[in-house]
Amino acid sequence: MINRLKIRQKAEERESQLSPFAARSNLSQGRLIYEEPDAIRTSFQRDRDRIIHAKAFRRLKHKTQVFIAPLGDHYVTRLTHTLEVSQLARTMARALNLNEDLAEAISMGHDLGHTPFGHIGEDVLGELHPQGFRHYEQSLRVVDTLENDGQGLNLTLEVRDGILNHSKSAEAIGDAHWGKVSTLEGEVVKISDVVAYVNHDIGDAIRAGIITEKNLPPEASRVLGSSHRERINTMVCDIIEQSWEVAGYTGSTDRSSIRMGSEVVLATNDLRRFLFDRVYKIVSSQADAERARQVVRRLYGYFTEHGGNLPPEYQLCDEDFQLGVVDYIAGMTDQYALNLARELSL
């Protein structure tokens, strides 16, 4: 009965009304392993659902964004960050006549590979593992290899590309190190990630008593606004306005890109530099941060020496042994890592 209703086909037909620059699910580059199309969902909708039901997605609720294992109820976690990125990306994709389902799927999967203790855990694993560690590469490894009992989620190439290329350097937005995503929807997620973390990290830093609203750069506040709501609204509206050509309504044949205007990008980069100098550096120097570093180092050392104590799914890794150790530690939540280190007397 469902197949006769042609639900998926009708959804794909609606996508034909999107911008000529938008990704279309029926024109996807496909999956690593071919699968018959779903009767109800487009390929990008199917990817979103697979990610949401993944174990790694559930663990995001107990992974740190910036502040390590905070006691307050209102600090941002990787899960709430992911939901904020998804909401922003969907809003902008819809406004720009792009594929909202693709933007949502990339958003939901972009941080699956993050370690416990935020970027502190990522930095330590990068130092310890001979091949280094980058959370965006680990996110792709999660969906390709680790999930689904080692079978992976077999996502479309467009979602995989967006996950792999969502990350940014610590440099300015749009600089030479900004990187490129193959779809405009992936670009929307990339910039949504910035809008989300700049604003919620300010809120968390104020909540923690590290800064106040009055400490923010005056020129950035003048351009973007003096409240969380005003800043987000200014950034989102500016991105939509500056990227309007990609919506396809103007008849332009230029694919263009997703971007901010010069005044807003300067103000946003000013806030990012402020966060690195006045928040992230302070947090990384606190006692909790050093404790987190020691936990990751000791767990890595222990399981490197006692590989037989790894869970079976990580012992069966068909690549180098240390990668199994990295996979296990990277998948831990903050509390799990702390509790395991305590149990092992590390």
KOLTORVEX-353369 format. One record per residue (C-alpha): residue in one letter; x negated, y negated, z negated; residue number from 1. Coordinates in pm, 1 decimal. Each point is the difference from the previous one (the first is absolute). Example, Ala and Ser with C-alpha at 12.3 -4.5 7.8 and 13.67 -1.06 7.14 Angstrom:
# KOLTORVEX-353369
<r rest="A" px="-1230.0" py="450.0" pz="-780.0" nr="1"/>
<r rest="S" px="-137.0" py="-344.0" pz="66.0" nr="2"/>
//
This chain:
# KOLTORVEX-353369
<r rest="M" px="0.0" py="0.0" pz="0.0" nr="1"/>
<r rest="I" px="-271.9" py="-248.8" pz="-100.3" nr="2"/>
<r rest="N" px="-192.1" py="52.9" pz="323.3" nr="3"/>
<r rest="R" px="313.7" py="-72.6" pz="203.7" nr="4"/>
<r rest="L" px="36.2" py="-336.1" pz="-173.8" nr="5"/>
<r rest="K" px="-339.6" py="-110.8" pz="134.6" nr="6"/>
<r rest="I" px="-67.9" py="-210.8" pz="-309.5" nr="7"/>
<r rest="R" px="-375.2" py="-24.3" pz="55.2" nr="8"/>
<r rest="Q" px="42.5" py="-82.6" pz="367.2" nr="9"/>
<r rest="K" px="235.0" py="-285.8" pz="-85.5" nr="10"/>
<r rest="A" px="-253.8" py="-136.6" pz="-248.2" nr="11"/>
<r rest="E" px="-266.5" py="18.9" pz="269.7" nr="12"/>
<r rest="E" px="230.6" py="-182.9" pz="240.5" nr="13"/>
<r rest="R" px="40.0" py="-281.2" pz="-252.3" nr="14"/>
<r rest="E" px="-378.3" py="-28.4" pz="-10.1" nr="15"/>
<r rest="S" px="10.2" py="-93.8" pz="369.8" nr="16"/>
<r rest="Q" px="137.2" py="-337.8" pz="-114.0" nr="17"/>
<r rest="L" px="-315.2" py="-71.5" pz="-199.2" nr="18"/>
<r rest="S" px="-280.2" py="-226.4" pz="117.5" nr="19"/>
<r rest="P" px="-187.6" py="130.1" pz="306.7" nr="20"/>
<r rest="F" px="-305.5" py="-2.4" pz="-228.2" nr="21"/>
<r rest="A" px="162.5" py="218.4" pz="-267.8" nr="22"/>
<r rest="A" px="-84.5" py="367.2" pz="-46.9" nr="23"/>
<r rest="R" px="275.3" py="238.8" pz="104.0" nr="24"/>
<r rest="S" px="40.2" py="334.6" pz="-167.2" nr="25"/>
<r rest="N" px="91.0" py="183.6" pz="321.3" nr="26"/>
<r rest="L" px="-324.7" py="-130.1" pz="153.1" nr="27"/>
<r rest="S" px="-214.6" py="100.4" pz="-295.2" nr="28"/>
<r rest="Q" px="-341.0" py="147.9" pz="74.4" nr="29"/>
<r rest="G" px="123.8" py="299.2" pz="-194.5" nr="30"/>
<r rest="R" px="-132.5" py="212.7" pz="-282.7" nr="31"/>
<r rest="L" px="-319.4" py="199.1" pz="-40.1" nr="32"/>
<r rest="I" px="216.8" py="313.0" pz="19.3" nr="33"/>
<r rest="Y" px="307.0" py="-12.6" pz="222.1" nr="34"/>
<r rest="E" px="341.1" py="24.8" pz="-167.0" nr="35"/>
<r rest="E" px="347.4" py="2.2" pz="145.6" nr="36"/>
<r rest="P" px="178.3" py="-335.2" pz="-54.0" nr="37"/>
<r rest="D" px="233.2" py="-29.4" pz="-296.6" nr="38"/>
<r rest="A" px="374.3" py="-2.4" pz="66.5" nr="39"/>
<r rest="I" px="67.8" py="-306.7" pz="-216.0" nr="40"/>
<r rest="R" px="-320.3" py="-194.9" pz="-58.4" nr="41"/>
<r rest="T" px="-242.8" py="-168.0" pz="235.8" nr="42"/>
<r rest="S" px="-362.6" py="106.6" pz="-30.2" nr="43"/>
<r rest="F" px="-89.2" py="-305.5" pz="-210.4" nr="44"/>
<r rest="Q" px="296.3" py="51.0" pz="-232.9" nr="45"/>
<r rest="R" px="-107.2" py="360.4" pz="-42.4" nr="46"/>
<r rest="D" px="-352.5" py="-112.0" pz="-92.2" nr="47"/>
<r rest="R" px="135.3" py="-241.1" pz="-260.5" nr="48"/>
<r rest="D" px="202.5" py="279.2" pz="-161.4" nr="49"/>
<r rest="R" px="-295.3" py="238.3" pz="-7.7" nr="50"/>
<r rest="I" px="-213.1" py="-260.9" pz="-174.4" nr="51"/>
<r rest="I" px="265.0" py="-86.3" pz="-258.9" nr="52"/>
<r rest="H" px="39.8" py="367.7" pz="-93.0" nr="53"/>
<r rest="A" px="-377.0" py="53.7" pz="-27.5" nr="54"/>
<r rest="K" px="-159.8" py="71.7" pz="-337.9" nr="55"/>
<r rest="A" px="-257.7" py="-272.4" pz="59.1" nr="56"/>
<r rest="F" px="279.2" py="-254.1" pz="39.4" nr="57"/>
<r rest="R" px="151.0" py="94.6" pz="-335.7" nr="58"/>
<r rest="R" px="-335.2" py="-38.1" pz="-173.4" nr="59"/>
<r rest="L" px="-21.1" py="-364.1" pz="108.1" nr="60"/>
<r rest="K" px="229.1" py="-95.1" pz="-288.1" nr="61"/>
<r rest="H" px="-278.7" py="79.7" pz="-247.1" nr="62"/>
<r rest="K" px="-291.4" py="-149.3" pz="193.1" nr="63"/>
<r rest="T" px="-146.0" py="-338.0" pz="-84.3" nr="64"/>
<r rest="Q" px="12.5" py="-296.9" pz="232.4" nr="65"/>
<r rest="V" px="-239.7" py="-236.3" pz="-182.2" nr="66"/>
<r rest="F" px="46.2" py="32.7" pz="-375.4" nr="67"/>
<r rest="I" px="-102.2" py="339.6" pz="-134.6" nr="68"/>
<r rest="A" px="265.2" py="201.6" pz="-184.9" nr="69"/>
<r rest="P" px="175.2" py="-319.3" pz="-118.6" nr="70"/>
<r rest="L" px="230.1" py="19.0" pz="-300.1" nr="71"/>
<r rest="G" px="261.8" py="-238.7" pz="137.7" nr="72"/>
<r rest="D" px="298.9" py="124.4" pz="199.2" nr="73"/>
<r rest="H" px="-13.5" py="-266.1" pz="271.0" nr="74"/>
<r rest="Y" px="-349.6" py="40.0" pz="145.7" nr="75"/>
<r rest="V" px="-20.8" py="100.6" pz="364.2" nr="76"/>
<r rest="T" px="-86.2" py="361.4" pz="81.5" nr="77"/>
<r rest="R" px="-94.3" py="151.3" pz="333.9" nr="78"/>
<r rest="L" px="360.1" py="108.2" pz="43.8" nr="79"/>
<r rest="T" px="154.6" py="-341.0" pz="-63.0" nr="80"/>
<r rest="H" px="-267.2" py="-154.0" pz="223.0" nr="81"/>
<r rest="T" px="88.6" py="247.8" pz="274.7" nr="82"/>
<r rest="L" px="368.6" py="-87.0" pz="-29.4" nr="83"/>
<r rest="E" px="-78.2" py="-372.2" pz="17.3" nr="84"/>
<r rest="V" px="-212.4" py="49.7" pz="311.6" nr="85"/>
<r rest="S" px="278.5" py="204.2" pz="157.5" nr="86"/>
<r rest="Q" px="261.5" py="-265.3" pz="-75.7" nr="87"/>
<r rest="L" px="-215.5" py="-278.9" pz="143.3" nr="88"/>
<r rest="A" px="-96.2" py="201.7" pz="307.2" nr="89"/>
<r rest="R" px="360.1" py="97.2" pz="71.7" nr="90"/>
<r rest="T" px="116.2" py="-360.5" pz="-35.3" nr="91"/>
<r rest="M" px="-262.8" py="-128.6" pz="242.8" nr="92"/>
<r rest="A" px="35.0" py="290.0" pz="244.5" nr="93"/>
<r rest="R" px="376.1" py="-54.6" pz="14.8" nr="94"/>
<r rest="A" px="-39.5" py="-375.2" pz="49.8" nr="95"/>
<r rest="L" px="-258.9" py="52.6" pz="275.8" nr="96"/>
<r rest="N" px="209.2" py="262.1" pz="181.5" nr="97"/>
<r rest="L" px="-256.1" py="273.1" pz="-67.5" nr="98"/>
<r rest="N" px="50.6" py="360.3" pz="-112.2" nr="99"/>
<r rest="E" px="102.6" py="-19.4" pz="-363.3" nr="100"/>
<r rest="D" px="-18.3" py="377.8" pz="-47.9" nr="101"/>
<r rest="L" px="-364.2" py="13.2" pz="108.2" nr="102"/>
<r rest="A" px="-91.4" py="-292.2" pz="-226.5" nr="103"/>
<r rest="E" px="172.3" py="172.0" pz="-291.6" nr="104"/>
<r rest="A" px="-173.1" py="334.1" pz="59.5" nr="105"/>
<r rest="I" px="-345.7" py="-159.2" pz="15.9" nr="106"/>
<r rest="S" px="75.2" py="-203.8" pz="-313.4" nr="107"/>
<r rest="M" px="108.1" py="304.8" pz="-197.4" nr="108"/>
<r rest="G" px="-315.8" py="190.4" pz="88.9" nr="109"/>
<r rest="H" px="-264.5" py="-269.5" pz="-2.8" nr="110"/>
<r rest="D" px="-125.8" py="48.2" pz="-358.5" nr="111"/>
<r rest="L" px="47.0" py="374.8" pz="-51.9" nr="112"/>
<r rest="G" px="-375.3" py="51.7" pz="-22.6" nr="113"/>
<r rest="H" px="-66.2" py="-250.4" pz="-276.4" nr="114"/>
<r rest="T" px="-192.6" py="125.9" pz="-301.1" nr="115"/>
<r rest="P" px="90.9" py="-36.4" pz="-365.0" nr="116"/>
<r rest="F" px="-105.5" py="-334.3" pz="-149.0" nr="117"/>
<r rest="G" px="46.4" py="-192.7" pz="323.4" nr="118"/>
<r rest="H" px="-301.6" py="-127.9" pz="189.2" nr="119"/>
<r rest="I" px="-222.0" py="76.9" pz="-298.5" nr="120"/>
<r rest="G" px="60.4" py="372.3" pz="54.9" nr="121"/>
<r rest="E" px="-50.2" py="-44.4" pz="373.7" nr="122"/>
<r rest="D" px="-333.9" py="-176.1" pz="-52.3" nr="123"/>
<r rest="V" px="-129.7" py="270.4" pz="-234.5" nr="124"/>
<r rest="L" px="93.9" py="285.7" pz="234.2" nr="125"/>
<r rest="G" px="-161.4" py="-195.5" pz="282.4" nr="126"/>
<r rest="E" px="-322.8" py="-13.8" pz="-198.4" nr="127"/>
<r rest="L" px="5.3" py="367.2" pz="-105.0" nr="128"/>
<r rest="H" px="111.6" py="180.0" pz="314.0" nr="129"/>
<r rest="P" px="-272.8" py="27.4" pz="266.2" nr="130"/>
<r rest="Q" px="250.7" py="-80.7" pz="274.7" nr="131"/>
<r rest="G" px="138.0" py="-298.9" pz="-188.9" nr="132"/>
<r rest="F" px="366.4" py="-55.2" pz="-72.8" nr="133"/>
<r rest="R" px="254.5" py="-232.7" pz="157.6" nr="134"/>
<r rest="H" px="360.7" py="17.3" pz="-113.2" nr="135"/>
<r rest="Y" px="143.5" py="-55.5" pz="349.2" nr="136"/>
<r rest="E" px="-193.4" py="299.1" pz="135.2" nr="137"/>
<r rest="Q" px="116.0" py="203.1" pz="-300.7" nr="138"/>
<r rest="S" px="359.3" py="-105.9" pz="69.3" nr="139"/>
<r rest="L" px="-30.8" py="148.7" pz="347.4" nr="140"/>
<r rest="R" px="-158.5" py="313.0" pz="-146.7" nr="141"/>
<r rest="V" px="294.3" py="34.3" pz="-239.1" nr="142"/>
<r rest="V" px="257.8" py="-2.6" pz="279.5" nr="143"/>
<r rest="D" px="-211.9" py="204.7" pz="242.7" nr="144"/>
<r rest="T" px="-142.5" py="267.7" pz="-228.3" nr="145"/>
<r rest="L" px="82.7" py="-6.3" pz="-370.1" nr="146"/>
<r rest="E" px="377.7" py="-24.3" pz="-14.2" nr="147"/>
<r rest="N" px="243.8" py="283.3" pz="66.2" nr="148"/>
<r rest="D" px="-221.6" py="268.1" pz="-155.0" nr="149"/>
<r rest="G" px="-292.7" py="-91.9" pz="219.4" nr="150"/>
<r rest="Q" px="200.0" py="-14.5" pz="323.1" nr="151"/>
<r rest="G" px="33.3" py="-378.4" pz="8.1" nr="152"/>
<r rest="L" px="306.7" py="-197.0" pz="103.9" nr="153"/>
<r rest="N" px="-71.3" py="-1.2" pz="375.4" nr="154"/>
<r rest="L" px="91.1" py="-366.7" pz="40.8" nr="155"/>
<r rest="T" px="15.5" py="-189.5" pz="328.2" nr="156"/>
<r rest="L" px="-317.4" py="-160.8" pz="128.1" nr="157"/>
<r rest="E" px="150.9" py="-349.4" pz="-40.5" nr="158"/>
<r rest="V" px="61.1" py="48.7" pz="-372.9" nr="159"/>
<r rest="R" px="-340.5" py="159.9" pz="-47.8" nr="160"/>
<r rest="D" px="-166.7" py="-293.3" pz="177.3" nr="161"/>
<r rest="G" px="184.5" py="-252.2" pz="-216.4" nr="162"/>
<r rest="I" px="-101.2" py="181.2" pz="-319.3" nr="163"/>
<r rest="L" px="-365.3" py="25.4" pz="102.3" nr="164"/>
<r rest="N" px="-32.6" py="-360.9" pz="113.7" nr="165"/>
<r rest="H" px="207.5" py="-183.9" pz="-259.6" nr="166"/>
<r rest="S" px="-294.0" py="-92.2" pz="-221.8" nr="167"/>
<r rest="K" px="-180.9" py="-330.9" pz="2.2" nr="168"/>
<r rest="S" px="-341.3" py="-119.5" pz="-107.5" nr="169"/>
<r rest="A" px="-42.0" py="-244.3" pz="-284.9" nr="170"/>
<r rest="E" px="-58.3" py="-266.1" pz="263.0" nr="171"/>
<r rest="A" px="249.4" py="-250.0" pz="137.8" nr="172"/>
<r rest="I" px="324.8" py="103.3" pz="167.6" nr="173"/>
<r rest="G" px="-50.1" py="24.3" pz="374.3" nr="174"/>
<r rest="D" px="-380.5" py="-9.9" pz="-8.3" nr="175"/>
<r rest="A" px="-227.9" py="221.4" pz="207.1" nr="176"/>
<r rest="H" px="28.9" py="282.2" pz="-255.8" nr="177"/>
<r rest="W" px="380.6" py="-6.9" pz="-10.2" nr="178"/>
<r rest="G" px="26.7" py="306.4" pz="222.4" nr="179"/>
<r rest="K" px="257.2" py="101.2" pz="257.1" nr="180"/>
<r rest="V" px="309.8" py="217.5" pz="-9.8" nr="181"/>
<r rest="S" px="138.9" py="152.3" pz="318.1" nr="182"/>
<r rest="T" px="361.1" py="-109.9" pz="-61.7" nr="183"/>
<r rest="L" px="154.6" py="-331.5" pz="-96.5" nr="184"/>
<r rest="E" px="189.3" py="183.4" pz="-272.4" nr="185"/>
<r rest="G" px="-334.5" py="107.1" pz="-145.0" nr="186"/>
<r rest="E" px="-112.5" py="-363.8" pz="10.1" nr="187"/>
<r rest="V" px="315.9" py="-99.8" pz="-186.1" nr="188"/>
<r rest="V" px="-82.6" py="250.9" pz="-276.2" nr="189"/>
<r rest="K" px="-358.9" py="-121.3" pz="-15.0" nr="190"/>
<r rest="I" px="100.1" py="-359.9" pz="-63.7" nr="191"/>
<r rest="S" px="291.8" py="102.5" pz="-225.7" nr="192"/>
<r rest="D" px="-254.3" py="176.1" pz="-221.4" nr="193"/>
<r rest="V" px="-178.8" py="-333.3" pz="-49.4" nr="194"/>
<r rest="V" px="319.2" py="-193.1" pz="-70.3" nr="195"/>
<r rest="A" px="102.7" py="261.6" pz="-256.4" nr="196"/>
<r rest="Y" px="-322.8" py="37.5" pz="-194.6" nr="197"/>
<r rest="V" px="-97.6" py="-368.1" pz="-5.8" nr="198"/>
<r rest="N" px="331.0" py="-88.7" pz="-157.4" nr="199"/>
<r rest="H" px="52.2" py="289.1" pz="-239.8" nr="200"/>
<r rest="D" px="-362.6" py="-10.0" pz="-115.4" nr="201"/>
<r rest="I" px="49.9" py="-365.2" pz="-94.5" nr="202"/>
<r rest="G" px="307.3" py="104.0" pz="-197.9" nr="203"/>
<r rest="D" px="-185.3" py="280.7" pz="-177.8" nr="204"/>
<r rest="A" px="-295.0" py="-225.5" pz="-82.0" nr="205"/>
<r rest="I" px="236.7" py="-256.3" pz="-152.8" nr="206"/>
<r rest="R" px="175.2" py="280.9" pz="-189.9" nr="207"/>
<r rest="A" px="-337.9" py="114.3" pz="-134.7" nr="208"/>
<r rest="G" px="-91.0" py="-351.9" pz="-112.2" nr="209"/>
<r rest="I" px="-302.2" py="-26.4" pz="229.2" nr="210"/>
<r rest="I" px="135.3" py="-300.4" pz="192.5" nr="211"/>
<r rest="T" px="301.5" py="-229.8" pz="8.3" nr="212"/>
<r rest="E" px="186.6" py="-148.0" pz="295.9" nr="213"/>
<r rest="K" px="-184.9" py="-326.7" pz="-67.7" nr="214"/>
<r rest="N" px="-335.5" py="172.4" pz="66.7" nr="215"/>
<r rest="L" px="89.3" py="80.0" pz="361.7" nr="216"/>
<r rest="P" px="-177.1" py="-208.7" pz="267.7" nr="217"/>
<r rest="P" px="203.4" py="-324.1" pz="32.6" nr="218"/>
<r rest="E" px="-17.2" py="-12.9" pz="379.6" nr="219"/>
<r rest="A" px="121.4" py="359.5" pz="29.0" nr="220"/>
<r rest="S" px="292.8" py="-80.1" pz="-228.8" nr="221"/>
<r rest="R" px="81.2" py="-310.5" pz="203.7" nr="222"/>
<r rest="V" px="15.7" py="200.2" pz="323.6" nr="223"/>
<r rest="L" px="153.0" py="323.8" pz="-125.4" nr="224"/>
<r rest="G" px="206.0" py="-109.4" pz="-298.1" nr="225"/>
<r rest="S" px="-36.5" py="17.5" pz="-375.2" nr="226"/>
<r rest="S" px="196.1" py="318.3" pz="-71.3" nr="227"/>
<r rest="H" px="-8.3" py="365.5" pz="101.3" nr="228"/>
<r rest="R" px="318.4" py="-35.9" pz="204.1" nr="229"/>
<r rest="E" px="-113.1" py="-316.8" pz="177.3" nr="230"/>
<r rest="R" px="-338.2" py="145.4" pz="95.5" nr="231"/>
<r rest="I" px="146.0" py="317.5" pz="148.4" nr="232"/>
<r rest="N" px="270.4" py="-191.0" pz="187.1" nr="233"/>
<r rest="T" px="-255.2" py="-241.8" pz="147.7" nr="234"/>
<r rest="M" px="-232.4" py="279.8" pz="111.8" nr="235"/>
<r rest="V" px="273.0" py="218.7" pz="151.9" nr="236"/>
<r rest="C" px="171.3" py="-285.1" pz="183.0" nr="237"/>
<r rest="D" px="-333.9" py="-124.0" pz="133.3" nr="238"/>
<r rest="I" px="-101.0" py="345.0" pz="125.5" nr="239"/>
<r rest="I" px="332.3" py="39.0" pz="182.2" nr="240"/>
<r rest="E" px="-24.3" py="-346.2" pz="154.3" nr="241"/>
<r rest="Q" px="-364.8" py="35.5" pz="104.8" nr="242"/>
<r rest="S" px="57.4" py="350.0" pz="142.2" nr="243"/>
<r rest="W" px="330.5" py="-76.4" pz="170.6" nr="244"/>
<r rest="E" px="-125.7" py="81.5" pz="350.8" nr="245"/>
<r rest="V" px="-21.5" py="369.5" pz="-90.8" nr="246"/>
<r rest="A" px="378.8" py="6.6" pz="-48.3" nr="247"/>
<r rest="G" px="35.4" py="-8.0" pz="379.2" nr="248"/>
<r rest="Y" px="266.6" py="-269.3" pz="7.7" nr="249"/>
<r rest="T" px="-219.8" py="-262.0" pz="167.0" nr="250"/>
<r rest="G" px="-73.8" py="207.3" pz="308.9" nr="251"/>
<r rest="S" px="-372.0" py="-13.3" pz="-71.3" nr="252"/>
<r rest="T" px="-206.3" py="286.5" pz="137.9" nr="253"/>
<r rest="D" px="-266.0" py="-58.9" pz="-266.9" nr="254"/>
<r rest="R" px="4.2" py="271.3" pz="-265.7" nr="255"/>
<r rest="S" px="-161.2" py="-248.8" pz="-238.9" nr="256"/>
<r rest="S" px="-46.0" py="107.8" pz="-362.0" nr="257"/>
<r rest="I" px="144.2" py="-32.7" pz="-348.6" nr="258"/>
<r rest="R" px="-155.0" py="-302.7" pz="-166.9" nr="259"/>
<r rest="M" px="31.4" py="-294.5" pz="-235.0" nr="260"/>
<r rest="G" px="-27.1" py="-364.4" pz="98.1" nr="261"/>
<r rest="S" px="-324.7" py="-183.4" pz="-75.0" nr="262"/>
<r rest="E" px="121.9" py="-188.6" pz="-307.7" nr="263"/>
<r rest="V" px="165.2" py="303.4" pz="-159.2" nr="264"/>
<r rest="V" px="-288.4" py="235.6" pz="74.9" nr="265"/>
<r rest="L" px="-245.4" py="-244.3" pz="-159.5" nr="266"/>
<r rest="A" px="216.8" py="-24.1" pz="-310.6" nr="267"/>
<r rest="T" px="46.7" py="378.8" pz="-17.7" nr="268"/>
<r rest="N" px="-373.1" py="61.5" pz="37.0" nr="269"/>
<r rest="D" px="-56.7" py="-259.9" pz="-271.8" nr="270"/>
<r rest="L" px="224.4" py="203.2" pz="-232.6" nr="271"/>
<r rest="R" px="-181.1" py="321.6" pz="92.4" nr="272"/>
<r rest="R" px="-338.1" py="-152.5" pz="-85.7" nr="273"/>
<r rest="F" px="146.6" py="-129.6" pz="-325.0" nr="274"/>
<r rest="L" px="122.8" py="349.2" pz="-89.5" nr="275"/>
<r rest="F" px="-338.4" py="157.4" pz="74.0" nr="276"/>
<r rest="D" px="-182.2" py="-260.9" pz="-210.1" nr="277"/>
<r rest="R" px="242.9" py="-56.3" pz="-285.1" nr="278"/>
<r rest="V" px="186.2" py="330.1" pz="-32.5" nr="279"/>
<r rest="Y" px="-158.2" py="304.6" pz="165.6" nr="280"/>
<r rest="K" px="-351.6" py="-73.9" pz="-125.0" nr="281"/>
<r rest="I" px="127.2" py="-53.2" pz="-353.6" nr="282"/>
<r rest="V" px="210.3" py="316.6" pz="1.8" nr="283"/>
<r rest="S" px="-290.7" py="204.5" pz="137.5" nr="284"/>
<r rest="S" px="-225.3" py="-119.2" pz="-283.4" nr="285"/>
<r rest="Q" px="238.5" py="89.7" pz="-282.0" nr="286"/>
<r rest="A" px="-47.1" py="298.4" pz="-230.0" nr="287"/>
<r rest="D" px="294.2" py="188.8" pz="153.3" nr="288"/>
<r rest="A" px="-163.7" py="-27.2" pz="341.1" nr="289"/>
<r rest="E" px="-328.6" py="142.7" pz="-126.1" nr="290"/>
<r rest="R" px="186.8" py="279.7" pz="-170.5" nr="291"/>
<r rest="A" px="174.7" py="78.6" pz="329.8" nr="292"/>
<r rest="R" px="-333.6" py="9.4" pz="181.6" nr="293"/>
<r rest="Q" px="-140.1" py="243.0" pz="-254.0" nr="294"/>
<r rest="V" px="306.2" py="225.3" pz="27.0" nr="295"/>
<r rest="V" px="-32.2" py="25.5" pz="378.8" nr="296"/>
<r rest="R" px="-376.3" py="57.8" pz="-19.9" nr="297"/>
<r rest="R" px="33.3" py="271.2" pz="-264.1" nr="298"/>
<r rest="L" px="284.9" py="176.9" pz="178.4" nr="299"/>
<r rest="Y" px="-201.7" py="-0.6" pz="321.0" nr="300"/>
<r rest="G" px="-308.4" py="134.6" pz="-178.5" nr="301"/>
<r rest="Y" px="197.4" py="268.1" pz="-184.2" nr="302"/>
<r rest="F" px="182.4" py="139.4" pz="303.4" nr="303"/>
<r rest="T" px="-310.3" py="-17.9" pz="215.4" nr="304"/>
<r rest="E" px="-169.3" py="229.4" pz="-252.5" nr="305"/>
<r rest="H" px="308.5" py="212.0" pz="-80.3" nr="306"/>
<r rest="G" px="170.9" py="37.9" pz="334.6" nr="307"/>
<r rest="G" px="173.7" py="315.1" pz="-114.3" nr="308"/>
<r rest="N" px="214.4" py="-212.6" pz="-231.7" nr="309"/>
<r rest="L" px="149.0" py="-197.8" pz="284.2" nr="310"/>
<r rest="P" px="365.3" py="78.1" pz="77.0" nr="311"/>
<r rest="P" px="16.7" py="274.0" pz="266.9" nr="312"/>
<r rest="E" px="123.1" py="-231.3" pz="275.1" nr="313"/>
<r rest="Y" px="-316.9" py="-207.7" pz="-30.4" nr="314"/>
<r rest="Q" px="-229.1" py="303.4" pz="-14.9" nr="315"/>
<r rest="L" px="139.0" py="113.0" pz="333.5" nr="316"/>
<r rest="C" px="-124.2" py="-314.1" pz="170.6" nr="317"/>
<r rest="D" px="-144.6" py="107.2" pz="333.6" nr="318"/>
<r rest="E" px="-248.5" py="-286.3" pz="3.0" nr="319"/>
<r rest="D" px="-289.3" py="-86.3" pz="-232.5" nr="320"/>
<r rest="F" px="50.2" py="88.5" pz="-364.5" nr="321"/>
<r rest="Q" px="-35.8" py="-353.9" pz="-133.5" nr="322"/>
<r rest="L" px="286.0" py="-113.9" pz="219.7" nr="323"/>
<r rest="G" px="230.6" py="228.6" pz="-197.7" nr="324"/>
<r rest="V" px="-117.1" py="-171.9" pz="-318.8" nr="325"/>
<r rest="V" px="68.1" py="-340.1" pz="155.7" nr="326"/>
<r rest="D" px="344.8" py="109.4" pz="118.9" nr="327"/>
<r rest="Y" px="92.8" py="117.1" pz="-349.5" nr="328"/>
<r rest="I" px="-121.2" py="-312.0" pz="-180.4" nr="329"/>
<r rest="A" px="141.9" py="-239.5" pz="259.0" nr="330"/>
<r rest="G" px="342.3" py="157.3" pz="-40.0" nr="331"/>
<r rest="M" px="8.1" py="-48.3" pz="-378.2" nr="332"/>
<r rest="T" px="212.0" py="-261.5" pz="-171.6" nr="333"/>
<r rest="D" px="-160.0" py="-226.3" pz="-258.1" nr="334"/>
<r rest="Q" px="142.9" py="187.2" pz="-299.2" nr="335"/>
<r rest="Y" px="-73.7" py="343.1" pz="146.0" nr="336"/>
<r rest="A" px="-365.3" py="-94.6" pz="50.0" nr="337"/>
<r rest="L" px="-25.9" py="-141.9" pz="-353.4" nr="338"/>
<r rest="N" px="170.2" py="301.8" pz="-156.1" nr="339"/>
<r rest="L" px="-205.0" py="251.6" pz="199.8" nr="340"/>
<r rest="A" px="-325.4" py="-170.6" pz="-97.6" nr="341"/>
<r rest="R" px="112.2" py="14.5" pz="-361.0" nr="342"/>
<r rest="E" px="92.4" py="370.2" pz="25.0" nr="343"/>
<r rest="L" px="-337.9" py="78.6" pz="152.9" nr="344"/>
<r rest="S" px="-175.5" py="-210.0" pz="-268.6" nr="345"/>
<r rest="L" px="-163.4" py="-212.1" pz="266.6" nr="346"/>
//
